[in-house]
């Protein structure tokens, strides 16, 4: 796997990181996303200590979305029964 700041350490795809491209981090997709990238990556590292994610590498949008899906609590299954009246 390529250890590059421009590649995701999980899937090795381009991570589209603005900071790795020399741009302002405030314009990066991770700052503008609905997820807290830092918090999700911390949770991922706790769950998968063998994963080698360092401070110089950002994950890609797809992997961050997968982390968010994995960390969301399962929604309860609710069945609604409509009573029929005769």
C-alpha positions as CSV (number, residue, x, y, z in Angstrom):
1,X,0.0,0.0,0.0
2,X,1.2,3.5,-0.8
3,X,2.0,5.6,2.2
4,X,1.2,8.9,0.8
5,X,-0.6,11.9,2.3
6,X,-2.8,11.9,-0.8
7,X,-4.0,8.3,-0.4
8,X,-6.5,6.8,2.1
9,X,-4.7,4.5,4.6
10,X,-7.6,2.1,4.5
11,X,-8.4,1.6,0.9
12,X,-5.4,3.3,-0.8
13,X,-7.7,5.5,-3.0
14,X,-7.1,9.2,-3.4
15,X,-8.5,10.9,-0.3
16,X,-9.1,14.3,-1.9
17,X,-7.5,16.0,1.1
18,X,-7.1,19.8,0.5
19,X,-4.3,20.0,3.1
20,X,-2.3,17.3,1.3
21,X,-2.7,19.2,-1.9
22,X,-1.4,22.4,-0.4
23,X,-4.8,24.0,0.0
24,X,-6.5,25.5,3.0
25,X,-7.8,22.8,5.3
26,X,-11.0,24.8,5.9
27,X,-12.0,24.1,2.3
28,X,-11.6,20.3,2.6
29,X,-14.5,18.0,2.2
30,X,-14.0,16.5,5.7
31,X,-14.5,19.9,7.3
32,X,-17.6,20.5,5.3
33,X,-19.0,17.0,5.8
34,X,-21.8,16.0,8.1
35,X,-19.4,13.8,10.1
36,X,-16.8,14.6,12.6
37,X,-13.8,13.0,10.8
38,X,-11.5,13.3,13.8
39,X,-14.0,11.6,16.1
40,X,-14.9,8.8,13.7
41,X,-11.2,8.1,13.0
42,X,-10.5,7.9,16.7
43,X,-13.4,5.4,17.2
44,X,-12.1,3.4,14.2
45,X,-8.6,3.2,15.6
46,X,-10.0,2.0,19.0
47,X,-12.0,-0.7,17.2
48,X,-9.2,-1.6,14.8
49,X,-5.9,-1.0,16.6
50,X,-4.1,-2.9,13.8
51,X,-5.1,-0.2,11.3
52,X,-2.2,2.1,10.5
53,X,-3.6,5.6,10.3
54,X,-1.2,8.3,11.1
55,X,-1.5,12.1,11.3
56,X,-0.1,12.6,7.8
57,X,-2.8,10.6,6.1
58,X,-6.5,11.3,5.8
59,X,-9.2,8.8,5.0
60,X,-11.3,9.2,1.8
61,X,-15.0,10.2,1.8
62,X,-16.1,6.6,1.2
63,X,-14.2,5.2,4.1
64,X,-15.3,8.0,6.4
65,X,-19.0,7.3,5.4
66,X,-18.4,3.6,6.2
67,X,-17.0,4.5,9.6
68,X,-20.1,6.7,10.3
69,X,-22.4,3.8,9.3
70,X,-20.5,1.4,11.6
71,X,-20.6,3.8,14.5
72,X,-24.3,4.7,14.3
73,X,-26.5,2.8,16.7
74,X,-28.8,0.4,15.1
75,X,-32.3,1.7,14.7
76,X,-34.9,-0.3,16.5
77,X,-37.3,-2.2,14.3
78,X,-40.8,-0.9,14.9
79,X,-43.9,-2.7,13.5
80,X,-47.1,-0.8,13.4
81,X,-50.2,-2.9,13.4
82,X,-53.4,-1.3,12.3
83,X,-56.4,-2.8,13.9
84,X,-59.3,-3.5,11.6
85,X,-62.8,-2.8,12.8
86,X,-65.7,-4.7,11.3
